[in-house]
Amino acid sequence: MSKHIDLIAIGFLLIAFAFGAQLHDALQAGIRQGRFLEPRQVRPVIAVPPCMPALQHLARLPRVHS
């Protein structure tokens, strides 16, 4: 049983190192091209409320005599 766990752990580490190597290569290529040094355009977040029906006029409230 422990052999299987060891093999799974080794497989996971190999996949993690392969992913890390690809990420490292991509970052190095981006730095060489200067993409990371360019200012990026800031896009504002615009929140739009959902469409709401028009407010109906409230019925007149009765007058209260005190």
Contacts in CASP RR format, 6 or more apart in sequence:
PFRMAT RR
TARGET T0000
AUTHOR 0000-0000-0000
METHOD contacts of the structure
MODEL  1
MSKHIDLIAIGFLLIAFAFGAQLHDALQAGIRQGRFLEPRQVRPVIAVPP
CMPALQHLARLPRVHS
30 36 0 8 1.000
END
